[in-house]
Amino acid sequence: MSRPQRPTPVRTALVFGGSEGIGLAIAERLVAGGARVVVLSRSEDKLATALARLGPGADARSVDVTDPAAVAAVVDALVAEVGVPDLVVTTAGYARPGYLDELPADDITGMVATNLLGTVHVCRAVVPHLRAAGGGTIVTTSSMAGLAGVFGYTVYSATKFGVIGFSEALRREVRPYGVTVKVLCPPNTLTPGFAEENRHKPAEVLAAEESVATLTPEAVADALLRALRRRRGFLVVPGRDSRLAAVAIRYLPVVVDRALRRPGPAT
Ligand SMILES: NC(=O)c1ccc[n+]([C@@H]2O[C@H](COP(=O)([O-])OP(=O)(O)OC[C@H]3O[C@@H](n4cnc5c(N)ncnc54)[C@H](OP(=O)(O)O)[C@@H]3O)[C@@H](O)[C@H]2O)c1
């Protein structure tokens, strides 16, 4: 039986959501590995700060992943300019915790539009180019909250479960074109987005998370880069504790349900 091939090193990568947090750490690692990297996000200020950190191996474009026409236009323009990327990563997304009846309506639609539909728009824009080029890799971003429903995260969890379902179906669909799809499932990670998320966490959610390990964005990026060296493997779960949790979610659902329940009497 032949062994899975080692993918060639990344030459050109697009990182949507690459101006901060996990996406920026991934972009940094890719630039350090010699790749030409284009980071994409909305804010010109964040992109300028990211470019100063990334140095001459990087470029930036402003785009909102919730706008499918804008995403398609920027992808087409970049392909004309720098060629078809071998790697496309999308980390653009956010979490707004809160109990369902208290979540602002804008954040309900905002999380679906950014986390789920934003991922769809990016993949839809890049797939024809990867197919025409004979292959490439797409990395989408879910979360540990995409593996198990977490109280206080109803809508966020729904978007991140959605990202996994979408990515699994896409992976099977584009395999004949030589395109690989992986989905990153980070645990809590110290990023600007996580700091903002913490401002909205109900006290019970904060208390439940006291014993949960938190990773750095660099550790998450390193886990992804290790996973990219293996052709096989779909879910990328950074951190030993998170991998154990992922196994428990799959094989010990009753135990996990007890651990993840909101405290208080069942009525
Ligand atoms: N940090 C965690 O604990 C954690 C845990 C599990 C999963 N995740 C997931 O990992 C991903 C990255 O999280 P993070 O903590 O690194 O977030 P972050 O620090 O807030 O960075 C998010 C990046 O996405 C960009 N972005 C946000 N909305 C966008 C939009 N509509 N269009 C284009 N770009 C957009 C942001 O730039 P602009 O604001 O300039 O657009 C920024 O570059 C998210 O999908 C998140 O759900 C994070």
Ligand as a Chemical Component Dictionary entry (heavy atoms), coordinates in Angstrom:
data_LIG
# 
_chem_comp.id                   LIG 
_chem_comp.type                 NON-POLYMER 
_chem_comp.pdbx_formal_charge   0 
_chem_comp.three_letter_code    LIG 
# 
loop_
_chem_comp_atom.comp_id 
_chem_comp_atom.atom_id 
_chem_comp_atom.alt_atom_id 
_chem_comp_atom.type_symbol 
_chem_comp_atom.charge 
_chem_comp_atom.model_Cartn_x 
_chem_comp_atom.model_Cartn_y 
_chem_comp_atom.model_Cartn_z 
_chem_comp_atom.pdbx_ordinal 
LIG N1  N1  N 0  -10.013 32.721 19.853 1  
LIG C1  C1  C 0  -10.711 31.650 20.242 2  
LIG O1  O1  O 0  -10.810 31.330 21.444 3  
LIG C2  C2  C 0  -11.374 30.775 19.203 4  
LIG C3  C3  C 0  -11.786 29.486 19.591 5  
LIG C4  C4  C 0  -12.411 28.677 18.652 6  
LIG C5  C5  C 0  -12.629 29.129 17.361 7  
LIG N2  N2  N 1  -12.224 30.384 17.029 8  
LIG C6  C6  C 0  -12.491 30.828 15.649 9  
LIG O2  O2  O 0  -11.264 31.153 15.043 10 
LIG C7  C7  C 0  -11.458 32.225 14.103 11 
LIG C8  C8  C 0  -10.477 33.345 14.417 12 
LIG O3  O3  O 0  -10.745 33.782 15.739 13 
LIG P1  P1  P 0  -9.787  34.839 16.448 14 
LIG O4  O4  O 0  -10.024 34.678 17.902 15 
LIG O5  O5  O -1 -8.435  34.773 15.857 16 
LIG O6  O6  O 0  -10.525 36.188 15.974 17 
LIG P2  P2  P 0  -9.984  37.699 15.952 18 
LIG O7  O7  O 0  -8.812  37.856 16.826 19 
LIG O8  O8  O 0  -11.176 38.565 16.201 20 
LIG O9  O9  O 0  -9.573  37.860 14.408 21 
LIG C9  C9  C 0  -10.586 37.733 13.442 22 
LIG C10 C10 C 0  -10.052 38.112 12.074 23 
LIG O10 O10 O 0  -11.125 37.961 11.146 24 
LIG C11 C11 C 0  -11.353 39.205 10.480 25 
LIG N3  N3  N 0  -12.775 39.317 10.188 26 
LIG C12 C12 C 0  -13.813 39.317 11.069 27 
LIG N4  N4  N 0  -14.969 39.467 10.431 28 
LIG C13 C13 C 0  -14.670 39.557 9.113  29 
LIG C14 C14 C 0  -15.429 39.761 7.941  30 
LIG N5  N5  N 0  -16.783 39.913 7.987  31 
LIG N6  N6  N 0  -14.801 39.797 6.737  32 
LIG C15 C15 C 0  -13.458 39.663 6.678  33 
LIG N7  N7  N 0  -12.663 39.485 7.749  34 
LIG C16 C16 C 0  -13.282 39.441 8.953  35 
LIG C17 C17 C 0  -10.832 40.265 11.452 36 
LIG O11 O11 O 0  -10.439 41.471 10.825 37 
LIG P3  P3  P 0  -11.476 42.678 10.532 38 
LIG O12 O12 O 0  -12.177 42.995 11.801 39 
LIG O13 O13 O 0  -10.591 43.769 10.038 40 
LIG O14 O14 O 0  -12.392 42.224 9.455  41 
LIG C18 C18 C 0  -9.600  39.547 11.989 42 
LIG O15 O15 O 0  -8.544  39.622 11.059 43 
LIG C19 C19 C 0  -12.935 32.609 14.205 44 
LIG O16 O16 O 0  -13.642 31.942 13.184 45 
LIG C20 C20 C 0  -13.352 32.078 15.572 46 
LIG O17 O17 O 0  -14.719 31.767 15.647 47 
LIG C21 C21 C 0  -11.602 31.209 17.902 48 
# 
loop_
_chem_comp_bond.comp_id 
_chem_comp_bond.atom_id_1 
_chem_comp_bond.atom_id_2 
_chem_comp_bond.value_order 
_chem_comp_bond.pdbx_ordinal 
LIG N1  C1  SING 1  
LIG C1  O1  DOUB 2  
LIG C1  C2  SING 3  
LIG C2  C3  SING 4  
LIG C2  C21 DOUB 5  
LIG C3  C4  DOUB 6  
LIG C4  C5  SING 7  
LIG C5  N2  DOUB 8  
LIG N2  C6  SING 9  
LIG N2  C21 SING 10 
LIG C6  O2  SING 11 
LIG C6  C20 SING 12 
LIG O2  C7  SING 13 
LIG C7  C8  SING 14 
LIG C7  C19 SING 15 
LIG C8  O3  SING 16 
LIG O3  P1  SING 17 
LIG P1  O4  DOUB 18 
LIG P1  O5  SING 19 
LIG P1  O6  SING 20 
LIG O6  P2  SING 21 
LIG P2  O7  DOUB 22 
LIG P2  O8  SING 23 
LIG P2  O9  SING 24 
LIG O9  C9  SING 25 
LIG C9  C10 SING 26 
LIG C10 O10 SING 27 
LIG C10 C18 SING 28 
LIG O10 C11 SING 29 
LIG C11 N3  SING 30 
LIG C11 C17 SING 31 
LIG N3  C12 SING 32 
LIG N3  C16 SING 33 
LIG C12 N4  DOUB 34 
LIG N4  C13 SING 35 
LIG C13 C14 SING 36 
LIG C13 C16 DOUB 37 
LIG C14 N5  SING 38 
LIG C14 N6  DOUB 39 
LIG N6  C15 SING 40 
LIG C15 N7  DOUB 41 
LIG N7  C16 SING 42 
LIG C17 O11 SING 43 
LIG C17 C18 SING 44 
LIG O11 P3  SING 45 
LIG P3  O12 DOUB 46 
LIG P3  O13 SING 47 
LIG P3  O14 SING 48 
LIG C18 O15 SING 49 
LIG C19 O16 SING 50 
LIG C19 C20 SING 51 
LIG C20 O17 SING 52 
# 
